[in-house]
């Protein structure tokens, strides 16, 4: 196994990208202030030695939960390959410049939907949601969409990786990477 878990993740992600329809789909788990867990799928947008980044409305349920308790768990499940990767660590907002660069890389309609949506909050109807998008479009018909302070990226900085590989008779491989000094230790877990 590679000594660096990001190298192993990158290899497995690249393999999944050749076979799976959405290799970047990951379950993000958070907890609310009362300690109740919540999970939902989000899409991985960037990964590097600093961590795993997704984008959201900071006023959404996940955004508020991460504000109250800035720790998260991520789960990639590539069923076709019989593989999973679990990641746990602290979560932090990325800089506004990184968020702006990402949102402006999306098609304009996708930008408007993301920036106009009061994500996770009640809306009276589909028409009300479409009105919000139309209002944003009217405000910025001739230029770039403004990036609101309540929207941007969140980076999960790994403090634990677990790589799971399906094996026959449920004797699965589970390898856990945890930080030690300037590197990582690798341990095998029983299935």
C-alpha positions in Angstrom: 0.0 0.0 0.0 1.2 3.5 -0.7 2.5 5.4 2.4 0.4 8.4 1.4 -3.4 7.9 1.5 -4.1 10.6 -1.0 -2.1 8.6 -3.6 -4.2 5.6 -2.9 -7.4 7.6 -3.0 -6.4 9.3 -6.3 -5.7 5.9 -7.8 -9.0 4.4 -6.7 -10.9 7.5 -7.7 -9.4 7.5 -11.2 -10.3 3.8 -11.6 -13.9 4.5 -10.4 -14.1 7.4 -12.9 -13.7 4.9 -15.7 -16.5 2.7 -14.6 -18.9 4.5 -12.3 -21.5 7.1 -13.4 -20.8 9.5 -10.5 -17.5 8.6 -8.9 -17.5 12.1 -7.2 -20.7 11.5 -5.3 -20.0 11.2 -1.6 -22.1 11.0 1.5 -21.4 14.0 3.8 -22.3 13.3 7.5 -22.7 16.1 10.0 -24.3 16.4 13.5 -26.6 19.1 14.7 -26.0 21.0 18.0 -28.0 18.3 19.9 -25.7 15.5 18.5 -28.2 14.1 16.0 -26.5 12.9 12.8 -27.5 13.8 9.3 -26.2 12.5 6.0 -26.7 13.6 2.4 -24.9 13.2 -1.0 -22.7 16.0 -2.2 -20.3 16.1 -5.1 -16.5 16.3 -4.6 -15.1 19.2 -6.6 -11.4 19.2 -5.7 -9.1 17.1 -3.8 -5.4 17.7 -2.9 -3.1 17.4 0.0 -5.2 20.1 1.9 -8.4 18.0 1.7 -11.7 17.3 0.0 -13.8 20.3 -1.2 -17.5 20.5 -2.0 -19.6 23.7 -2.4 -22.9 24.7 -0.7 -25.0 27.4 0.8 -23.6 28.1 4.2 -27.1 28.8 5.5 -28.3 25.3 4.5 -28.7 22.6 7.2 -25.3 21.1 6.5 -23.7 24.6 6.5 -25.2 25.4 9.8 -24.3 22.0 11.3 -20.7 22.5 10.2 -20.7 25.9 11.7 -21.9 24.6 15.1 -19.6 21.5 15.0 -16.9 21.8 12.3 -16.2 18.1 11.9 -17.4 15.9 9.1 -17.3 12.4 7.7 -17.3 11.6 4.0 -18.1 8.2 2.4 -17.4 7.2 -1.2 -19.1 4.0 -2.2 -18.3 2.5 -5.6 -20.5 -0.6 -5.6 -19.4 -1.7 -9.1 -15.8 -2.0 -7.8 -16.7 -3.4 -4.4 -14.9 -0.4 -2.8 -15.6 2.3 -0.2 -13.4 5.1 1.2 -14.3 6.8 4.5 -12.7 10.1 5.5 -13.1 11.9 8.8 -11.7 15.3 9.8 -12.3 19.0 10.6 -14.2 21.1 8.1 -13.4 24.7 7.2 -14.7 27.2 4.6 -12.4 27.8 1.6 -11.5 31.4 0.6 -13.9 33.5 -1.4 -11.5 33.6 -4.4 -11.6 29.8 -4.6 -15.4 29.8 -4.3 -15.8 32.4 -7.0 -13.5 30.6 -9.3 -15.5 27.4 -8.9 -19.0 28.9 -9.3 -17.9 30.8 -12.4 -16.7 27.6 -14.0 -20.3 26.2 -13.9 -22.8 26.9 -16.7 -24.7 30.2 -16.1 -28.0 28.4 -15.3 -26.3 26.2 -12.8 -24.7 29.2 -11.2 -28.1 31.0 -10.9 -29.8 27.9 -9.4 -27.0 27.5 -6.8 -26.8 31.1 -5.8 -30.6 31.9 -5.8 -31.7 28.8 -3.9 -32.4 29.2 -0.2 -31.1 25.7 0.2 -32.7 23.4 2.8 -35.3 26.0 3.7 -39.1 25.9 2.9 -40.3 27.5 -0.3 -44.0 28.1 -1.0 -43.8 26.6 -4.5 -41.8 25.8 -7.6 -42.9 29.1 -9.0 -41.5 30.9 -6.0 -38.1 29.2 -6.5 -38.2 30.1 -10.2 -38.9 33.7 -9.3 -35.8 33.8 -7.1 -33.7 32.7 -10.1 -35.4 35.3 -12.4 -34.7 38.0 -9.8 -31.0 37.1 -9.7 -30.8 37.0 -13.5 -32.4 40.5 -13.7 -29.8 41.9 -11.3 -26.9 40.6 -13.3 -28.1 40.3 -16.8 -25.0 42.0 -18.3 -22.3 40.6 -16.1 -21.0 38.1 -13.6 -23.3 36.9 -10.9 -22.5 38.3 -7.5 -21.1 35.8 -5.1 -23.0 36.0 -1.8 -21.2 35.6 1.5 -23.5 32.7 2.4 -22.3 30.5 -0.5 -19.0 28.8 -1.0 -16.7 25.8 -0.5 -16.1 23.6 2.4 -12.8 21.6 2.8 -12.7 18.5 4.9 -9.1 18.0 6.1 -8.6 14.3 6.6 -7.5 13.0 10.0 -8.6 9.4 9.1 -8.9 7.5 5.9 -10.4 4.0 5.7 -10.1 2.0 2.5 -12.6 -0.9 2.3 -12.4 -3.6 -0.4 -15.0 -6.3 -0.8 -13.8 -9.9 -0.5 -15.6 -13.2 -0.7 -17.2 -14.7 2.4 -17.3 -11.2 3.9 -13.6 -11.3 4.8 -13.2 -7.8 3.5 -10.0 -5.7 3.5 -10.1 -2.6 5.7 -7.0 -0.4 5.9 -7.0 2.7 8.1 -4.6 5.6 7.7 -4.1 8.0 10.7 -1.6 10.8 11.0 1.7 10.2 12.8 4.4 12.9 12.8 4.9 14.1 9.2 3.4 10.9 7.8 0.7 8.3 8.2 0.4 5.0 10.0 -1.5 2.1 8.3 -3.4 -0.4 10.3 -5.6 -3.3 9.2 -9.1 -3.7 10.8 -11.1 -6.9 11.0 -14.1 -6.8 8.8 
